[in-house]
Structure formats: structure tokens, C-alpha cells
Amino acid sequence: RMLLLRVDGGDLQLLASVDGQSTPIGHVPVDDPDLLSTVLARLDAEAADVPRWLLVDASQVLRRNLVLPASAESRLRDVLTHEVARQTPFALDQVVFESRLLSRDIVGKQIHVELVVLPLAHLQALLAAVGPMAADLAGIDVRVADGTRLGVNLLPSRSRGARMDRAARLNLMLAGGIAVLLFFAMWLALENRRVA
């Protein structure tokens, strides 16, 4: 399950994605920060454990297909760091990028990779448009023409996983409680043996 957010003109569309099928939930105007905060509070109360992804249209990113040596696969991020300046009109510090492995050519010892680049200025404009919801994003993906997702995460890594969902927090508390009970049971067994 995912909650997909998409900026469309002056509206923020909300879509529920279950097993890859997206269903529209509603939309709110992006120029009303109070309403966005209200929607965020309701989402936190009713669906805090559902990851939230922002979708960008394919027209907003640059996509390049590259053929690289198979040996580059283990250090693909480093290799593509050098390719960004060669394949796009942007410098590395002006973009965020991600890659998808399309195929492997075992005979030719090559890999086919798609480089997906989003200008940083456009990313910042999108995050500003979603306002308070930007802090809880699990990722940013690309929506292709048929409405499906490309399967990349363009959210900078320092911003990923910033929030701990309720299920993870509950599991952590339960694990801590079990550890305390186990320690107490062992101490009680040792104390009973000492008394005996």
C-alpha cells in the first residue's frame, strides 16, 4: 500500500495505490497551507504507516539510455556521477539522479542502464508545492504516460526514511519490553537458586 501525491496545476492529487493499482482519493489546492496541514494531520492519524510517494510526470525529468561495461554494475552510482555532466545540460550539483538496470548482455559483457535526472530547482519547487507533506515523503517516483510508475526514487538519500512509522515504533517498544521481562525472569531464577 502507498499514498501517491501528484501536483497537477494548482491542485495536489491524492491517490491510493494497492498492489500497483491507483485509485483517486481526492485533491486539495496547493495554495492553502492550512488545508494541507489539516490533511496531513488526518493522514497521520488514520494512515501513519502508509508510505507517501510524490509523483513527477515523465516530461519533468531527463531520461537517457546508456550502455556500460558489466564491471560498472558494482559501482554504478559512481560511474553515473561522471555521466550526468556528459549526458545532460546540467552540472552534478544542479540535479538529483537515479538509475534503472534495464538488461544485462552476458555475451557482450555490457549492461543497459537508464539514467533518470530531475533538476534540483524543479525538485525544490515540487517540495514547496506540497508544503508540510514534504517532510514525510518516502520517495519521489516518475509517472510515465500510461499512468504507471517508473520504479526509481529521486528523493535525496538524506531525506529518505526521516520518519519512523507507528508499526516500527510499536515493534521497537515490544522488543524492549520483552528484553526487560527476560532479564527479570533470569534474575528471579538466579535469586531462587541462591536462596535454595
N, C-alpha and C positions, 0 to 999 in steps of 0.2 A: 504494500500500500504506500502511496505517495500523495502529497498535495502539490499540484503543479500550479505555479504562478506565471502569468504571462501579461506583460504590458502591451496593451493594444490601444494606441491613440492616448486618450485621456483616462482610460479605464484599466484596472488591474483585474484580469480574469482569474478565477479560481476554478481548478479542475481536480476532480478526484481520480486518481489512477489506481486501478486494481487489476493485477495480472496483465499489465500493458494496455488495458482499455481505459480511455479517458472519458469522463462524464463531467460536463459543466455543472458547477455548483452555483455560481453567481458571479457578479462583478461589482467592484466599488470604484469610485473616482479616485485617481491618484493625487488630486489636488486638495484632498480633505484629510489632513494628518490625524484629526481626532477620530474620524470614522475608521481609518486604518488601524489606529491604536485599539479601538473597540473590537474590531475584527480579530486582531492579534490576541487580545485578552480572551476572547471566546475560543479561539483555536487552542490557546494554551490550556484552557480549562477542559475542553472536550476532546482534543486530539493532539495532546502534547507529544505523544510517542510516534506520531506520523512524520516522517522526514519531509521537509519542504524544499522543493526544487524550483528555481527560476528558469523559465524557458526563453531563449532568444531565437528569433527567426533566422533561417539559413542565410537570408540576404544581409544579415548584420555581421557575419563572420567571413573570413577568407579561408578557403579550403584548397589545399594543394596535395596532389598525389605524388609521392616520391618513391623511387626505387633505391634501396640502400643495401650494402653488403650484409649478409646474415650475421656477421660478427658484431654489427652495430646494435643488435636487438638487446643485448645485456646492458648497454649504456645509451639507450635510445634518447632519453631526456637530454643528455649532454650533447649528443650528435645534433639533435633538432635545435638546440640552443644556437648553434652556429648557422643552421639552415634558415632561421627566422629572418635574419637580415638579408639573406640571399634570395629568398622566395617571396618576400613581402616588401612593400614600400616603407615599413616601419622599423625603427630600432628596437632592440630587445626590451629596453626599459619602457617602451610605449605600448606593450601588448601583454596579454596573458595567452598562453597556448597549451594545447593538449594534443595527443596523437591517438590514432587508432591503427592497430595492426590489421590490415586487410587480408593479406595472404603471405604464405611462405613458398618460395621456389627452391626446393631442396636441391634439384639438379643444378640450377644456376647459382646456388648459394647466395640468394638475394631475398629480401623481404620487401613487400609493398606496404607502404605506410601512408596514412592520410594525416596531414598536418592541419589542425584547426586553430585559427588565430582570431582573437577578439581584441580590438583596440581598447586600451585601458581607459581612454576618455569615454568611450561608449559604455564600458562596464560601470564606471562611476556614475554615469547618467542613469543607467538602469537601477543601480542600487539606491540612488537618491529618489527615484520614482517610487520604489516600493517602501520607502521610508522606514518605519520601525521594524518591518518584516525582514529587512536585510540582515539583521543580526542573527536570526535563527536559521538561515539557509544551510542546507546540507550540500547543495551544489548548484551549478548552472550548466544546463544542457542546451543543445541546439535542436530546434523543432524543424524538421525537414518538410518538404512540400506536401507529403501525404499525411501529415499530422503526427507521425511517429517521432521518437527521439533518436538522436544520433548515437548516444551512449558514451559521451565524454563528460568530464567535469572541469569546467573553465573557472570555477571558483578558486582563487589563490589558496594554496595549501595552508597558509597561516590562518585563514578564516574558516577552514573546514572543521567540523566537529567541535565547534565552540560551546555548544550546549549539551548537557547530559540529559537524556530523556528520562522520564519517570520510571520506566521499567528498569533501566540500568541502575538508577539510584536505589530503587527498591531491592534489586538483586544484591547490590553492594551492602545495604543495611542488613539484609538477611544473612549474608556471608559473615559479616562482623558479629551478628548475634549468635550464629552457630559456633564461631570460634570462641566466644566468651563462654558459652554453655559447655563446650568440650573441655576447655581449661578448668572450669569449675568442677565438672564430673571427674576429671583426672585428679584434681587436688583432693576432692572428697574421698576417692578411692584410696589415695595415699594416706590421708589422715585416718581413715578407718583401719587401715593395715597397721599404722603406727600405734593406735590405741589398743588394737588386739595384741 
